[in-house]
Amino acid sequence: MKISIKLFFYTYMIMICVLSFAGFQIIKYLYSTELNNAYNDSLEDCKNIYNYVWIEYNLKSDDEKNTVMKTYRKLSLESDIIGEFYLYDYDGWLKESQFKNCVNITEKEILYKVIDRNEKKYIQLTCRTGDKYIILYKDIQYVFDNRDKNYTVLKQIIILISAFTSVVLFVFARYITRPIVELTKGAQRMSNGDYTARIKSNYGEMKSIEAITLGKTLNMLAENTEKHIEELEDAAEKQNRFVGSFTHEIKTPLTSIIGYSDLLRTYELDLEKQHTYSEFIYKEGKRLEQLSHNLLQLLVVEKNDFPRMSIHMENFLKDIDNSVRFLSEKYNIKIEFDYEDAICKIEPTLLKTTVTNLIDNACKASDEEQIVHVKGEKISNLYRISVIDEGIGIDESEIEKITEPFYMVDKSRSRKQGGAGLGLALCSAIVQVHESRLNINSTLGKGTTIYFDIEICGEVCEDEE
């Protein structure tokens, strides 16, 4: 059963029960009050008759008694103010079987009860004076008629109110439970895998703070789940690309090695061809060795937390300047260094590998006689190392992917220069160890700038100790 129907049904039943109970209690109170008033009036009449009998009747002769009694009874029968009364002596009293239970009534004691007489309700009062018994009957049918009329009116009121409130309560129940319906629909869409579904969380739609809070919580859950799924899908896609690229990178040198080895094994070749084929096999073997070395480095960097030391960055970059001079000659590229001094906590061996790889990539991307700039500068409390080239540049759509293992923008150019697409992935992992990230700005045909920031510290430099 829907919650709106439950809310309507229970509220309707409670309201009808409360209304009926209250109505019956009010009618019961009115009936009791009216009956009590009738009894009090009858009691006063009975006392008046008692006084009359005791004063007038007992002090007169028998002839006078009969005359007075007839006159008083005639007056009582003509008027409903007093009611109908009878006077019995002891013998006459005993002849009336309905009065036998009142034989032992004492002086001034008044007994009463409600009886049915001539299809009406009467209140019967009985009292005694001397050897005389007085019976008073007073019509109280109007009390019961009023009670029945009140019950009839109450039933009509309950029916009218029930019809009206049933409509109002049904609309109200639907209005109150509307936020729950919206929350349920949204939750069902999310449970079916539609994490783009969002629940309206404004007051105009939800009508209550609790529903708004729950809606926002479900929306946040959906957003986090959607984000997590996207991350998992992205990770799965990267893994698939890694496996495909790794397989391809291994297959190419292995094909060359197997092919040239088969030629050497199968045919009688002169020394020059033997030397040429052996050279091919050696280069492809070294390429596999370098590939496995880079992969091992990448795994080690990602899985370990390396201790860092305080280093003067001026000395650090000067050492790299001396180490990469051969690249200038190898690629016929001019490499210019410009750096400031600062003290940073780094792992020098790993960070030197990063900067060297960035410079090597910049040289590979540049044409002969172009310039590669290496800068070290202080920016607020950070030290920024930048490698800037004037080479071929990178398309904007490729920038986010180039730090993935084996990803190469220009595969033919990279393989020709001996690359396997692991350099930037390794650099990115090392920079993350230093609580930073690689930032890449590039324009096709104009060059690329790659930089990362390291926090400056003021500790004593360990290489000076």
C-alpha angles and dihedrals in degrees: 000000000000117000091237090057091047092049091048094046098047094043091048093049093047092048093049092046093049092046093048094046092048091047094049091047091052092049090047090052093048091048093049092047093049092045091049091051090051090051092050091050091048091048091055090050091049091051090050091052090046091053091047093051094045096046104029106025101043093048097052135078122259094261092049091046093058093047093049092045094051092048094050093045092049090053091048093051093049092051130051091206094090105016134214118319138177135200120214133180119220095271094047090047092056091050090062101078093196090064099049092099090060097055092107095054111136131226115288091005114131122202123192141182140164113250139177112244127167089349091303137101117252134177111227119205122188128192138161135223116180108312093337126097121205122206120191123189118192124184111238098162089120089067092059092041090054091049092052091047090051091051090051092049091047091053091050091048091049091050093049094045091046092054093047098042093045089064093043093046093048092053090043092049091051090048094049095046096044092096090052090052090050091047091049093050091049093047091049091052090050092047088053090057100262098130091166088072114109130193118227106249104183122115093241090063103032099038093201139065092230093055091046091051092048091047092051090048092052091047090051090049090051092048092049092046092047090049091048092049091049089051091049091048090048091048091048090049091049090048091051090049090047093051092046094046093044091050091049094047092052095042095056098058092037090055090052093046093048093045096050092040090054090051091051091046097045107039138048102242130184119249095260093056091043089053092046094049092045089052090053091049091048094050093048090047090052089049090055089047091052090047093053091044092053092046090051091049091050093051093046093050093048095047101043138063109221123207114246131210136201110262135178103242092209090062091042095055092041089058090051089048089058093045098053100047089103089062090060090057094039096055098024088239128142112233116198125191125202118171145157126214124254137144116249135169107241144145096245099200095052095041091049088054089052097050092043091051091049091051091047091051090048090052092049091051093050131080122236117290093016120128130247114199123206115192134185115188140159116242111182105301093342133086113218124204113194132184113197127185136178095219138120096303130214129269113248092239090058099050097085092050103046094084090059116103114268093004112139127179094205105024097182092050092047095049091046088056093045099257128144101188096255100105100085092038089056092045091051092050092050093049090051089055085060090053093252139096139227114259116200127194116177142162123195111253094006105069144255137273119202119182143160134192128227125192115252116232131192099218125126111276112251094207087061093052 
